Amino acid sequence: MQVLVVGAGVVGLAVARAAALAGHDVVVAEAASVMGSGISSRNSEVIHAGLYYPTSSRRAYHCPRGRRMLYDFCASHGVPHRKCGKLVVATNAGEIGRLEAVHKQAQVNGVEGVEIIDAAAAKRLEPALACVAAMHSPQTGVIDSHRFMLALRGDLEDRGGMVAFASLIERLKPRVGGWDAALAGSEPQWLSFDAVVNCAGLGAQRLARATEGYPAERVPRLVLAKGNYFAFAGRPVFSRLIYPVPVPGGLGVHVTLDSLSTSASATIGRDCRTTRSRPTIAGSGPS
Ligand SMILES: Cc1cc2nc3c(=O)[nH]c(=O)nc-3n(C[C@H](O)[C@H](O)[C@H](O)COP(=O)(O)OP(=O)(O)OC[C@H]3O[C@@H](n4cnc5c(N)ncnc54)[C@H](O)[C@@H]3O)c2cc1C
């Protein structure tokens, strides 16, 4: 099949690689001039163990499984990563109930090796840490997300696939046995494919709405939020990731580490603020 994947973020590249490995002819259309310049270059680069997700949710199933596959992929493709582990910490007695709830959920989700430890044991692991109890997750890690995307692209290209940069897909139209896709430009060009996968990140809703015949009620609402990170200039005082017990709507401000070495750098973030400013997708103009 001729497959068009829209968006060269981590999701689009992973989908494109999988389709190419399955023997399909794959083109990735990316609006920007480089890959991974959207959400995939603005995150904590954490390999999540799968601790928090509610029982029976897709994330509870996919996160632990995907994490095991990701470590295997990193090892086989030389992607820099570190299984450094993570501590979720309760800083007062009032948080212990929530910490235990995370521990229980992690066990239900089948996450390996999670355990609740007391303050003294936490201090033995991380001498600079002050807490009343913690949950240790040895499977959590960090990854160099750009090297990961480069490796996905490498596999795609090895199988004859390609990424077309500066290629904004403006509209999709179904036809018998496939799809026509409009490539933006002074004279929009229509291209035909057997299958199209919308991996456009923050542009996914816009493209779904520009897909002829796609029911508007199936397009999820776009809720935008902005996170701020702070870089820690000194040598990191922790060797593991440190997270608070989760806060409503997020994981809470956490300490993450560089994927390459324990001494390189640490970031503290992110907060989470809802915003009304819409993302600019390269080539799409204001909306
Ligand atoms: C602050 C923050 C921290 C996070 N931390 C983590 C973490 O630690 N670990 C983790 O696993 N996940 C984390 N995530 C989530 C993770 O970053 C995202 O799930 C992931 O990057 C989404 O990738 P994507 O490919 O869907 O989107 P994107 O990376 O945004 O890719 C979409 C691409 O589509 C292109 N595009 C859009 N519209 C069109 C169009 N019409 N035509 C052509 N191209 C188009 C865009 O230019 C973009 O390159 C975090 C997210 C945020 C916001």
PDBQT file of the ligand as one rigid body, heavy atoms in Angstrom, charges set to zero:
ROOT
HETATM    1  C1  LIG A 301       5.644  19.627  28.536  1.00  0.00    +0.000 C 
HETATM    2  C2  LIG A 301       5.547  18.194  28.068  1.00  0.00    +0.000 A 
HETATM    3  C3  LIG A 301       6.348  17.217  28.654  1.00  0.00    +0.000 A 
HETATM    4  C4  LIG A 301       6.253  15.891  28.220  1.00  0.00    +0.000 A 
HETATM    5  N1  LIG A 301       7.088  14.941  28.763  1.00  0.00    +0.000 NA
HETATM    6  C5  LIG A 301       7.059  13.690  28.277  1.00  0.00    +0.000 A 
HETATM    7  C6  LIG A 301       7.946  12.705  28.788  1.00  0.00    +0.000 A 
HETATM    8  O1  LIG A 301       8.784  12.985  29.641  1.00  0.00    +0.000 OA
HETATM    9  N2  LIG A 301       7.870  11.455  28.283  1.00  0.00    +0.000 N 
HETATM   10  C7  LIG A 301       6.955  11.106  27.321  1.00  0.00    +0.000 A 
HETATM   11  O2  LIG A 301       6.905   9.927  26.913  1.00  0.00    +0.000 OA
HETATM   12  N3  LIG A 301       6.120  12.033  26.789  1.00  0.00    +0.000 NA
HETATM   13  C8  LIG A 301       6.162  13.299  27.244  1.00  0.00    +0.000 A 
HETATM   14  N4  LIG A 301       5.326  14.236  26.710  1.00  0.00    +0.000 N 
HETATM   15  C9  LIG A 301       4.432  13.838  25.617  1.00  0.00    +0.000 C 
HETATM   16  C10 LIG A 301       5.201  13.706  24.289  1.00  0.00    +0.000 C 
HETATM   17  O3  LIG A 301       6.143  14.736  24.150  1.00  0.00    +0.000 OA
HETATM   18  C11 LIG A 301       4.175  13.757  23.145  1.00  0.00    +0.000 C 
HETATM   19  O4  LIG A 301       3.190  12.762  23.361  1.00  0.00    +0.000 OA
HETATM   20  C12 LIG A 301       4.806  13.503  21.797  1.00  0.00    +0.000 C 
HETATM   21  O5  LIG A 301       5.954  14.279  21.578  1.00  0.00    +0.000 OA
HETATM   22  C13 LIG A 301       3.770  13.791  20.719  1.00  0.00    +0.000 C 
HETATM   23  O6  LIG A 301       4.372  13.581  19.477  1.00  0.00    +0.000 OA
HETATM   24  P1  LIG A 301       3.582  13.819  18.137  1.00  0.00    +0.000 P 
HETATM   25  O7  LIG A 301       4.382  13.198  17.051  1.00  0.00    +0.000 OA
HETATM   26  O8  LIG A 301       2.162  13.390  18.322  1.00  0.00    +0.000 OA
HETATM   27  O9  LIG A 301       3.479  15.411  17.972  1.00  0.00    +0.000 OA
HETATM   28  P2  LIG A 301       4.575  16.459  17.441  1.00  0.00    +0.000 P 
HETATM   29  O10 LIG A 301       5.927  16.165  17.929  1.00  0.00    +0.000 OA
HETATM   30  O11 LIG A 301       4.036  17.817  17.724  1.00  0.00    +0.000 OA
HETATM   31  O12 LIG A 301       4.573  16.188  15.877  1.00  0.00    +0.000 OA
HETATM   32  C14 LIG A 301       3.540  16.611  15.043  1.00  0.00    +0.000 C 
HETATM   33  C15 LIG A 301       4.177  17.103  13.749  1.00  0.00    +0.000 C 
HETATM   34  O13 LIG A 301       3.161  17.319  12.794  1.00  0.00    +0.000 OA
HETATM   35  C16 LIG A 301       3.508  18.438  12.006  1.00  0.00    +0.000 C 
HETATM   36  N5  LIG A 301       2.264  18.910  11.382  1.00  0.00    +0.000 N 
HETATM   37  C17 LIG A 301       1.182  19.435  11.997  1.00  0.00    +0.000 A 
HETATM   38  N6  LIG A 301       0.197  19.675  11.099  1.00  0.00    +0.000 NA
HETATM   39  C18 LIG A 301       0.677  19.271   9.882  1.00  0.00    +0.000 A 
HETATM   40  C19 LIG A 301       0.125  19.228   8.578  1.00  0.00    +0.000 A 
HETATM   41  N7  LIG A 301      -1.137  19.641   8.333  1.00  0.00    +0.000 N 
HETATM   42  N8  LIG A 301       0.892  18.766   7.558  1.00  0.00    +0.000 NA
HETATM   43  C20 LIG A 301       2.169  18.330   7.790  1.00  0.00    +0.000 A 
HETATM   44  N9  LIG A 301       2.729  18.333   9.022  1.00  0.00    +0.000 NA
HETATM   45  C21 LIG A 301       1.998  18.785  10.058  1.00  0.00    +0.000 A 
HETATM   46  C22 LIG A 301       4.123  19.404  13.007  1.00  0.00    +0.000 C 
HETATM   47  O14 LIG A 301       4.955  20.354  12.354  1.00  0.00    +0.000 OA
HETATM   48  C23 LIG A 301       4.892  18.452  13.916  1.00  0.00    +0.000 C 
HETATM   49  O15 LIG A 301       6.245  18.286  13.519  1.00  0.00    +0.000 OA
HETATM   50  C24 LIG A 301       5.367  15.559  27.154  1.00  0.00    +0.000 A 
HETATM   51  C25 LIG A 301       4.574  16.542  26.562  1.00  0.00    +0.000 A 
HETATM   52  C26 LIG A 301       4.670  17.849  27.008  1.00  0.00    +0.000 A 
HETATM   53  C27 LIG A 301       3.812  18.903  26.347  1.00  0.00    +0.000 C 
ENDROOT
TORSDOF 0
